[in-house]
Amino acid sequence: MLLGISYGTILRTAPASREEPAISVCRHRPTHPPPRTACLNQTHLRFQWVARTLTQGQRQRGPQEKAINGYPKCVFIPPHSDFDLMALVHTARLPASRPGGRFDISAWEGAKAFAPRIISQWEKIRRNEESGTMHACDVVRLAQHDRDMSFICYESMKHTHAHKHSRTPEFVSCAYFGQFLCVFVLELSASPDLHTASPKTLILVLI
């Protein structure tokens, strides 16, 4: 799932404990609840860590880290890669010219005028408030079912009457857990087609 982050919102790291894997969200089942003692210990350690971090002050941004003015709560940390969108499209057009190609060349020609030239991919995000760092699963050397810092908590809108088409749509904000894959940063220019009067920065998180 590709999740767009709006202004003022940010992902949060999910509670993790390598010493007590029973409380991992990915391993938690209603029929096998985590031990109460483990949950209390984890909560106590979490509050201790937050209090210690707040007393130490905000961490300084490194020379290779990226901060965006519209997103003051987070900082992007290497490794990161820059991709030339024009070169990627040129590579995709080669098989599209052959029989059976599905790349929509006409749609790309219409969007090329306001599409970003460079797409940046980052694999680590740090919260400025708590100094917690979220790692993309590509850089975490653990099995996919193991608990690690790639599991995050994010907010998304949920349709309360999705199964009733006759009802008026109503949306509420809900918290979900997922695995952080990577994040894309796009620099969009001002364009009437995008309804932007000035250049904007778009952040897309792959979960």
N, C-alpha and C positions, 0 to 999 in steps of 0.2 A: 504494500500500500504506500502510495506517495502522499505525504501529508504536508500541506502548506502551513507555515507559521505566520500568523498575523502579528501586527505591532502589539507589543506589551505582553505577549505570551511566550512561554518557553517550556521546553521539556524538563522533566525532573528525573533524576536517577532513582530507580526502584530500590527498596531496601535489600541489601545483600549480606550474606554471611557465609564465608567459606568454612568456618568452624562448625556452623549449624546448618547444613544443607537442607534439613527438613523444612525450614521456613521459606525456602525458595518458592517464588510464585510459579515457576515453570514446573515444579514437582508437587505443588500443593493440589490436593484433591479433596472434595467435601467429605469423602469416606475416610480419609486419612488426614485429619487436621494436625497442624504442627504442635509440638508440646508447648504448654502454657509457659513453662519456665524459659524455654528458648525464646519465645516471643517477648517476654518481659526483659530478658537480658539484652536482646537485640535493640529494643526500644530505649533502654537505659544507655547503651553504648552510642546509639544514634544521637541522643540529646547531648551527651558528653562531647561528642565530636563537633556538633554544631556550635556549642558554647565555646569550645576551644578555638574554633575557626573564627568566630566573631570577635574574640578578644585579640586574635593575632592581626586583624585588619585584612583589607582586601589585597589579594595577591597582585603583584605588578605584571603587566602584560609583556611577554617576551618579544624579541625582534622579529621572529618568524610567525607570530600569531596575528590573527586578523580580527579586528573589531569593526562593527558596523554601527553607524550613528543611530539608525532606526531601531536597533535591537540592543539596548544598553545592558541587558541582563546576561549576555553570553559572549564568549570569545571562542573563535575557531582556532584549533591547534593542529599543526602538521602531524602526520604526513598529509599532503594535499597534492592534487594534480590539476593542471589546466588543459582543457580540451578545446581544439579549434572546431567550432560547429560547422564551418564551411567545409573543412576537410572531411569530417564525418559524413556529411550529406553527400559529398562527391563520391565517397566510397560506397554509400548505399545506393546511389543512382546507377552504378554499373550493373548489378544484377537486376535492377528494376527495368532496364531497357530490354531485357531478354523475355521470352515468353514465360508467363507465370509470375512476373514481378509484381509485387503489391505495394511498392513505395509510391505514394501519391505525389508525383512531381508537380502537378498543377497547384496543389495546396501549399507546397513548400515555396513555390515562386511567389505566391501571394503573401506569405508570412516572412519572406526573406528581408523585406524592407525594415521591419522593426524587431527582428530576432537578434538576440545577443550574439556577438562574435565569439566570445570566450565563455565557457562554462567551467567554473571552479568546483572541484570535489574535495571535501574535507572529511576526515574520519575521526575527529575528536572535538567535543564541545565541552567547555568549562563554564559553570555557573559562577558569576561574580559574587552573588550573595553568599553562597556556602562553599565556594571553591571546589565543588564536586565536579569530577570529570567523567563524561560519558564516552565510551569507546565503541567504535564500529566493530561489528563482529568479524570483519575481515582482518583486523589487526590484533584480535584477542585469540591467543593460541590455546583454546579450550574446545572441548566437544560441544556440539550445538545444544545438547540437552543439559549441559552444566550451567550453573549459575555464575554470572559474571557481570561486569559493569556495562555490557551491551544491552541489558534489559532495562527499559525505561518506562516511566509513567507519563502518559500524554493525555490531553483533553481533546475531545471531538464532539461534534453535535450529533445527537441521536433523535430520530423521528419517533415521537411517542405513539403515533397512530399509523405506523407504516403498513400494518395489516388491514387497516380500514381505509379504503380509498375514498369513501364518501365524507370522511371527517376532514375538518380544516387542518392543514399541516401545522404541527407544533413541534418545536425543537428545544431540547434541553442539553446542557453541557454535562458530559459524563467522562469519567476517568477510565482509561484503559491501560493495559500493560502490553508491551511489544518489544521486539528486538531491533535495536538501532543498527541499520546497515550502513548508511552513509548519508551525507548531506550535500546538496548542490546549491551553489550561490550564483544567481544570474543577475547581471547588471542590465536593466532595461532602460532604453532611452525614452524620452517623451514622445508620445504618439497618440493621436485621436482614436486610433483603433483599440489601443489599450486603456483609454480613458485616463491617461496620465498627463498632467500639465508639466511635470518635471521628471528628471531621471529617478528611477526607483530601483531598489534592491529587493529581489525576490529570493526567498529561501525555501527550498523544498527538501523535506526529510523523508528518506526511504525507510519504512518500517515494515 
